[in-house]
Every structure is written in C-alpha cells, then in structure tokens.
Amino acid sequence: MKYDGRFGQFGGCYVPEVLIPALEEIEQAFYKYYKDENFVADLDALYREYAGRPTPLYYATRFSKLVGFKVYIKREDLLHGGAHKVNNCLGQGLLAKYMGKTKLIAETGAGQHGLATSMIGALLGMETKIFMGTVDIERQSVNVHKMKLCGAEVVPVEGGTATLKDAINEALRYWTANVTDTFYLFGTACGPHPYPTVVKYFQSCIGTEARAQCLEKIGKLPDIVTACVGGGSNAIGIFSAFYNDKDVKLVGVEPAGKGLDTGKHAAPLMAGSPGILHGTRMYLMQDEEGQILDTESISAGLDYPGVGPEHCLLKDSGRAEYVAVDDEAVLDIFDIFTKCEGILPALESSHALAWVYSQKGKLPADATVVVNLSGRGDKDVGIVEKHRPTRTKTQTNTD
Ligand SMILES: Cc1ncc(COP(=O)(O)O)c(C=O)c1O
C-alpha cells in the first residue's frame, strides 16, 4: 500500500491476507479519482441534486434561549435518507462504479448506513447486500423496510450481541469469500486502511460547509464544534475543517449507555484501552485478555466497542475533547429539543445535543456552539415511546 493509514499508534491495516489486494485496489482507485475532474463533477452533482447539499446552518432560537448561549445546528438531518451517511455512500458508491464493481455490501447499526447504501445501490444499478444484527433489525425496523424497498437484501446476523460489531464481522467474512466483484462500502471512519481516510474525505464536506457558513452568517468561527461519536464519521467530517483553528474547541460525545460506572456503555474513548478489532488499532472496550466487551446504548448507531483511529489520536494529542452522556439524558433532550425547535433529532445526534444542554449555566451568553445534527429522529420515535413509562427523570419545561 502507498500509505500506511497510521494516526500515531492507531490505525493500520490488520486484515487476513486475502483482503489486502482488495483494500489496495480501493486505496489506488481513491487516490486516482478523488481529484479527477470527471469524478469530482459527478460527485458534486450527486451531492447537490440527489442528496441535497449544501445543508443549512440553522440558528436554534428557542433552544439557545433555553441554554443561555448561541447554538447553531448543521442540518445533516435534512439530507436524502435522513442522515450524513449518504455523503460517504455517494462517494464510495461512485468510486465502486468507476472501478467497474457490480455489487455492494455494507454493515449497518441504526440502519442509516444500510439505507444510504441501498439507495445508492438502486441509483447506480448495483446489487446490494446489507448485514445487520437481529437486535438492530428489530429496533430500527423502519429502515429495514426502506432498504428492502430499494431492492437490497438484508442479511440478519445473530452472533455476539447481534449489533453493529457482529454485522461488521459477518460483512468482512462474506467479503473475504467474494472479493473480486464486490465492493465493501464501509460506513464509518474506522476499519482497516484506507477506510478511515476515504470516509473522512467524503464526510469532510460537512465541516467545509459549516466553517464557511459560520464566517458568512456569524462573522466569526464558533467557540465549540460538537458531534456524537460512534465509529466517528460525522464527527471527523465536521472536526477536520477546524483542525487548524486552535481557538475552536472540538467536543466528541460518546454513549454512556446506562452510565460509565455500570460498564453498560459504548464509550471506548472514555473507558477503553488500545487494541485491534476490524482491521484497525484503536481505543477499544476489552477485558484484560483482549476479549471484546459487550456494549450497550439506546442508540443503535453508536453501539460499537471501538472508535475511528483518528479520534484516538485527537484524544491523545488533546486537540479534541471527548465526553459521554447517558441514555436518560439522551431521551430527555429528544423531547426538549423537539419541543423547542420542531426538529426530531436522531438518538445518535441527541448525544451531542444532550452535552450542549449540560453546559447550561457554564458557558457565557456570547458563546457560540455548532452542533452537527447527523440525522433525523423519525426512525427512533418507537424507541422513545417505549421508554417513556420507565423514565425516572422529570422533563424540563422548554418555555
Ligand atoms: C444519525 C447517525 N448519527 C451518527 C451515527 C454514528 O456514526 P458515525 O460516528 O460514523 O457518525 C449513526 C450511525 O448509524 C447515525 O445513523
């Protein structure tokens, strides 16, 4: 491979030998096409006319009043398919087409990446298979129906906790046996090289737009940029544009599930240690013998024991700060934000909003915060209603 895909001690490409040629082929194709005039024009047109880019930067008036400082929302929830995942799927899908591949496979947790891959499979006329844990199939069933409507086959995965980790295991296993005609469209800025680099590139449109929109709309850069962190693609997509703006604080929010002290969470940056899974070295939830621990989060898209290698380096270097919020706070903010703004946030994105809400009374009135609203919460209405009777916290008045 031309580049080793290392981020300090993290990243790399720890895969069975049979997958190395396929990953090298993707790496070569990416560097061949990502600045190619035709590829750029095709992707740009799809971003605009198919996905709906650029997305607005919206000033959340009532939510800002509630928290006592200025909150701007990057509206990735408005994209076709309902989440940022379409950015990466259009990029990698087009790359697969340019490479002459005819079949796509993908893993999915919340179903947003599975849906986006299925949409792009239909758009580009490619046979599509989506691997999904049976727990996630049940809790995100609306997206499963949508994937099937797009013509994709949804392959149920029963092993392990039957969530995202197990779906990736199965997708990698399938790819190992079908590498020649199949392109593995990986859904987050994680996995073996070149995926963390490729996914970050296709998601960097979020940050590039948001930075320019801040300058145009607010007349300055924000004090804080925040996003939820699962594998890490929406966060790296918005953070990357602000790396060199040292006064802009970057805050990634992990899922504390039932609480960091309970062990029932999915927060490897907060509570994990370096290890290798799914082809990359990263902070990982593992025991002393390196066995992967079961994760738990109300949000299927964040329910993963690892995190993209670049986030691991950003944490160690101190350029970004990582925090965690629990399921209760996420359910609370889902209600609060929806009542304030009339926008249903995905449970994943609600993690970032819940952290912003926790800063009420701590940040000055002139502080400016940009939140990446990575997706819309329509898929989560059933989960929120299911938990309502067992909730312990009192709801906050939004007036
Ligand atoms: C709406 C939404 N946000 C965030 C995520 C987490 O993924 P990532 O950390 O790659 O952005 C997901 C994953 O499914 C998602 O659906």
The ligand as a Tripos MOL2 file, in Angstrom:
@<TRIPOS>MOLECULE
LIG
   16    16     1     0     0
SMALL
NO_CHARGES

@<TRIPOS>ATOM
      1 C1        -27.7640    9.6000   12.5010 C.3       1 LIG1
      2 C2        -26.4880    8.9440   12.8830 C.ar      1 LIG1
      3 N1        -25.5440    9.6780   13.5060 N.ar      1 LIG1
      4 C3        -24.3800    9.1460   13.8900 C.ar      1 LIG1
      5 C4        -24.0950    7.8040   13.6790 C.ar      1 LIG1
      6 C5        -22.8110    7.2560   14.1580 C.3       1 LIG1
      7 O1        -21.8870    7.0180   13.1550 O.3       1 LIG1
      8 P1        -20.6140    7.9300   12.9680 P.3       1 LIG1
      9 O2        -19.9170    8.0030   14.2890 O.co2     1 LIG1
     10 O3        -19.8370    7.1840   11.9430 O.co2     1 LIG1
     11 O4        -21.0510    9.2600   12.5040 O.co2     1 LIG1
     12 C6        -25.0360    6.9960   13.0070 C.ar      1 LIG1
     13 C7        -24.7720    5.5900   12.7310 C.2       1 LIG1
     14 O5        -25.5710    4.8530   12.2640 O.2       1 LIG1
     15 C8        -26.2610    7.5900   12.6070 C.ar      1 LIG1
     16 O6        -27.2050    6.8780   11.9900 O.3       1 LIG1
@<TRIPOS>BOND
     1     1     2 1
     2     2     3 ar
     3     2    15 ar
     4     3     4 ar
     5     4     5 ar
     6     5     6 1
     7     5    12 ar
     8     6     7 1
     9     7     8 1
    10     8     9 2
    11     8    10 1
    12     8    11 1
    13    12    13 1
    14    12    15 ar
    15    13    14 2
    16    15    16 1
@<TRIPOS>SUBSTRUCTURE
     1 LIG1         1 GROUP 0 **** ****
